[in-house]
Amino acid sequence: MKLEDRIIRGIEQGSLAWMELRIGRIGGSRIADLLTEGRSGESLTRRKYKNELIRERLTGKKLDTYKTPAMQRGIDLEPMARAWYEVRNNVFVDQVAIVLHPTIEGGQCSPDGLVGNNSLIEIKIPNPENHLDNILTGGKQLEQYYDQVMWQLACMPEREYCDLVSFDPDMPDHLQGFVKRIYRDDEYIKMMEDKVILFLQEIETIVNNLKENINGNNP
């Protein structure tokens, strides 16, 4: 399936309709939870994420999540950061709702924009001190989003790289934005995809077993 056929448009990210499209599915923002390994066996983080998706599939609902002030600040400033990137690079950023994985049913991502035919962007609005740290260290604070970016590139094998943007509008003009370019790593992506497939198989098995177990744990 071509990329354009896998793109869902016309829905605002963060809206109720967008949330409904993500029920029970693997997205980039939580991919790191799936990849977390425990010292002996499954990690608590992975198990909690798995149970969350199982619940979503059983109920058809997502749990309400509280937006912290930092999260709301990120939502409010994202359009400004996108405009900054467009002006800086003389490009147009194509906003989309969701991109489906080409082969893994239940896998998708929600990038902050597609650029041309070869790249995408992911925007972060860190705390001001962390944005400054990105400038001073070459993007150290942004390394925590590597898995998210690589999963987006997994969902879009047509794209070569992602520009990870750190933005603070209160800085002087030439320091408002910092961009860390991350190129696709097909070997790492293959590892991720294998683990996602296994994860989704586990979820499917448990969901089917729970649906068949109509009496639950009651004697």
N, C-alpha and C positions, 0 to 999 in steps of 0.2 A: 504494500500500500504506500503510495507516495506521501511525502510529508504534508502537503496541503490537504490531503484527505484525512489526515490524522489530527489536524488542528481543529479545535472547537473555538469558535469566535462568538462575538455578540453577547457575552456574559461577563460581567464585571468580577474580577477576582475579589474574594471576600464576601460576595453576595450570597444570599440563601441558595440561589440556583447553582452557584459555583460549589458551595459546600455539599450540596446533594450529589453533584457529579463525582465527588471525591470519597463518597461513603464506601468503606470496605476496600479501598484501593491504595496501592503504594505510590506515594508522592516523594518529591525530592526533599522536602523540609524534614521528613522523618526517616530518611534512608539510613542515617547514621545510627539510629536506634536499632534498626534491623541488623546492622553489621557489628554491633557491639558484642564482644565475646566475654564470657565469664571465666573465672579461674578454673572452674571444674563444671563443665556442662553449660547449659543455656544461661545467659546473663539475665538479671532481673529486668533490665531495660528492654531487652528483646522480648521477654515474656509479656511484659506489660503492654508493649506495642501490639503484640500478637493478639492479646486478649481484647484490646481496644477495637481492633479490626473485626474480630469475631463478633463482638457485641454489635458493631455497626451493621454487620451483615444479617444478624438475627433480628435486630430492631428496625433497621432502615433509618436510623437516626445517628447524628453525630452529637457527642457531648458538648454542651456549651463551654466555651473557654473564655476566661477573663482576659481582657486586653489591659496589660500594664501600661502606665504612662509612656514607657519607652517604646512599646509596641505601637501605640497610637501615634507617637511622634514619627515613627518610621512610615506608617501609612500616610500621614499628612504630608511628609516631605518627599515621598517617592516621586511624584510627578515633577517636582523641581529638579531632583537628581537626574531624572530621565531627560529633561530638557537641557540640563547642563551637558550631559553626555552627547546629545544630538548636536549642540552648537560646537562643542570641542572637537568632534570628529566629522562634522559636516555630513551627518547621516540621518536617516529616518528610522526610528525604532517602532517596529510593528508590534502593537500590544495584542496578546492573545489570552484566552482563558486557560486552556488546557491543551497539551500535546500528548497523544497516546503513544505508548511504546509500540514499535513496529511489529513485534512478535510475541510479547508477553502480555496476555490478557490480564488486566488487573494492575498493570503498570502504567504510570503517566507522570507528567510534571507540569508545573506552572511557572515558566520563566517570566522574568519581568519585561522581556521583549526580544524580538528577533531582529537581526541587523543584516541586511543584504541577503546573500545566499550562503554565507559561510560561517556566521557567528550568531551569538545571542548575548544578552546581558543579564546579570543578577545584581540587584541593588540592595545595599545594606546601609542603614543609617545608625551607625554605632554611637555610643556615648562620645561626647566631644574629645575626651582624653584618649579614647581608643582610636578615633579617627586620626588624631595627631600621631599616635603610635604607628598607625599604618604608614603614614608619610615617612616617619623616621626610620622604620625597620623594613620597608619594602613590602608591607602587607602582612606582617606576622599575625595580626588579629583576624585576618581574613582566612587563614589556613583552616580554621574550624569548619568552613563551608565547602571544603574540597569535595566531600562525598556528595553533597547536594548538587554541586556544579557537574560533577562527573556523571551523576544519574541523569541530569538534564541532557548531557551529551550522549548518554546511552539511549535516551528516548529519541534523539535526533542524530542518527549516524551520518546524516547529510552535512552536519555542521562540524567545523574543525576546532573551534575554540569558543570560550566564554570569557567576556570581560566582566570581572567581579568589581563592582563599583562601591567605594566608600565615600560618603558625602556628609559635609557639615556646612550649611549655608552661612554660618556666622564667621567662618574663616575668611581671610583676604581672598579676593577673586581667584588668584593663581593657586590657592591651597584648598579651595572648597571641595574639590574632588580628587580621589586617588583611584587609579585603575590597576588591577592585577590581572593580567591575561593568563588564562589556564587552558592549555591545549589538551585535547582528548588523549587518553591513554587506553588503547584498545585492550591491552592485557588486564588492566585494572577493571575496566568496564565488564569484561567477560567474567571476572571473579564476582563482581556485584550481581550480574544477571543470574549467574548460577545460584547464588544465595537467595535472591529474590524468588526465583522459581521454586526452590525448596520451601521457602517461607510461605508462599501462597498455597503450595500443596498441603502443608501442615494445617493452614487455616481451613481449607476446603474440607479436609478429612474431619476436623473437629466440628465444623459447622454441620456437616452431614450427620455425624454421630449424635450431636445434640438435638437435631431435628427429629431423629428416629427415637431418641430416648424420651418419650412423652411423659414418663413418670418422674423424670429427673432423678434425684437421689432419694426420693421418698420410698420407704419400704412398701 
